[in-house]
Structures are given as C-alpha cells and as structure tokens.
Amino acid sequence: MSEINTGMILDGVTLALRKAYPNSQIEASAIKQRLKAPAFIVLLPSATQTAFLGTRKQRAPRFDIIYFPKAGREECYRIADELCSVLELITLPRGDKLRGTDISYEVTDDVLHFFISYNHFIYEKAEKTTMENLKFGGF
C-alpha cells in the first residue's frame, strides 16, 4: 500500500461518484450558484488524528457528500441507500482500496447529507539522532 493522503481520498470519492452517477454534476467545493440537479458536492468538514507509539498515526477524515435531488426527499432516501454501497469501498488514484466507516446520513430541507469517514494510518519519518563523538583523556 502506498502513502495515503486526504487529497487522494477526495479523488477516490469523486471517482466513485462519477462512475456511479455519470449524468450528475460533481464538485469538490461549495459552489451552489451554478449547480444543476442532480448534483453532488463533496466537503471535508472535519478530521481527526490519533498518535500511536513511535511514528504511527491514524487519520480519519470525515466527508459530507451533499446531494441536491431533482425530485425531492424520496430521491434523497434512494440515493442514500445507494451511496452506502458506492462509497463503502473506494479505489484511490494509485489503485489502493480504502473502506469507509462511521456511515450516517440525514435529509435536511430536501437535501441529502451523507457522512462517511476513511480511517487510514500514516507513518512520519523518525528524526535521526546521532551521538556526538566523545574524547577520552589519554586515549
């Protein structure tokens, strides 16, 4: 598995959405003025990082995939069910697979908010500490 970063995960999410919904507009920023339903906006409202021993850390970016339907709440519910499968396992640009966790969704004002986290580990390079040369008297 290659090194994973949040940008790669965002690319994996948008690629999965484009494949599953080729006739929908998909944006990775909050541009609502020129959206034409059906449309998705993929946002990253939060992320966490947990340190483990050594240089290992777990990151958990939590995405909000916002869906603007053409036909109201019922369409939002149908898309939410589909997204559970579409985004459960994504393929990143380099071919790595990543499983989504902590999936939830809600419909507010006839707009779907689908939340999903992609937990992964990162390894930071350890700082190399070298010892100084000691000089002993007479040796």
C-alpha positions in Angstrom: 0.0 0.0 0.0 1.3 3.4 -0.9 1.2 6.5 1.2 -2.3 7.9 1.5 -3.3 11.5 2.0 -6.6 13.3 2.2 -6.4 14.6 -1.4 -6.1 11.1 -2.7 -9.2 10.0 -0.7 -11.1 13.0 -2.1 -10.1 11.9 -5.6 -11.3 8.3 -4.8 -14.6 9.6 -3.6 -15.3 11.8 -6.6 -14.1 9.0 -9.0 -16.6 6.6 -7.4 -19.4 9.1 -7.6 -18.6 9.9 -11.3 -18.6 6.2 -12.1 -21.9 5.5 -10.3 -23.7 8.8 -11.4 -22.2 9.8 -14.8 -25.1 12.2 -15.5 -24.7 14.2 -12.2 -22.6 17.3 -11.6 -19.9 16.5 -9.0 -18.0 19.3 -7.3 -15.3 19.3 -4.6 -16.1 22.8 -3.3 -19.2 24.6 -2.0 -20.4 26.2 -5.3 -24.2 26.3 -5.1 -24.9 29.1 -7.5 -24.4 27.2 -10.8 -25.5 23.7 -9.6 -27.9 21.8 -11.9 -29.7 19.0 -10.1 -28.9 16.2 -9.7 -25.6 17.3 -8.2 -23.1 16.3 -5.5 -20.8 18.5 -3.5 -18.0 16.7 -1.6 -16.8 18.6 1.5 -14.4 17.8 4.3 -16.0 19.4 7.4 -13.8 17.5 10.0 -10.9 15.2 10.5 -9.2 13.6 13.5 -5.7 12.3 14.1 -4.6 9.9 16.9 -1.0 9.3 17.7 0.3 5.8 18.5 3.7 4.7 19.7 6.6 5.6 17.5 5.9 7.4 14.3 2.5 5.8 13.5 -0.7 7.9 13.5 -4.3 7.2 12.5 -6.1 9.8 10.5 -9.9 9.9 10.0 -11.1 12.5 7.5 -14.9 12.7 7.7 -16.6 13.7 4.4 -20.0 15.2 3.9 -21.3 14.3 0.5 -24.2 16.7 -0.2 -26.8 15.6 -2.8 -29.2 18.0 -4.5 -32.0 15.9 -6.0 -34.3 16.6 -8.9 -37.4 15.0 -7.4 -37.4 15.7 -3.6 -37.0 13.7 -0.4 -37.8 10.2 -1.8 -34.9 10.6 -4.3 -32.6 11.5 -1.4 -33.5 8.4 0.5 -32.9 6.2 -2.6 -29.5 7.9 -3.2 -28.5 7.5 0.5 -29.1 3.7 0.2 -27.1 3.6 -3.0 -24.2 5.6 -1.5 -23.8 3.1 1.3 -22.6 0.6 -1.4 -21.0 3.0 -3.8 -18.7 4.6 -1.2 -18.2 1.7 1.2 -15.0 0.6 -0.7 -13.3 3.2 -2.9 -10.3 2.9 -5.2 -7.7 5.6 -4.8 -5.9 7.0 -7.9 -2.8 4.7 -7.3 -5.1 1.6 -7.1 -5.2 1.2 -3.3 -8.6 0.3 -1.8 -10.0 2.1 1.2 -13.0 1.1 3.3 -15.4 3.8 4.6 -16.5 3.7 8.2 -18.9 5.5 10.5 -21.6 6.0 7.8 -24.6 8.1 8.5 -27.0 10.4 6.6 -29.7 12.9 7.0 -32.1 14.8 4.8 -32.5 18.5 5.7 -34.5 20.9 3.6 -34.8 18.3 0.8 -31.0 18.0 0.5 -29.1 14.8 1.5 -26.1 15.0 3.7 -24.2 11.6 3.5 -21.4 11.4 6.1 -18.5 8.9 5.8 -15.0 8.5 7.3 -12.0 6.9 5.7 -9.6 5.9 8.5 -6.0 5.2 7.5 -2.6 5.1 9.1 0.3 7.3 8.3 4.0 7.0 9.3 6.0 10.0 9.9 9.7 9.8 9.3 11.6 9.5 12.6 14.2 12.1 13.3 17.6 10.6 13.3 19.5 11.5 16.5 23.2 10.8 16.3 25.6 10.6 19.2 28.4 13.0 19.4 32.0 11.8 19.4 33.4 11.5 22.8 37.0 12.1 23.5 38.6 10.3 26.5 41.7 11.8 28.0 44.7 9.9 27.1 43.1 7.6 24.6 
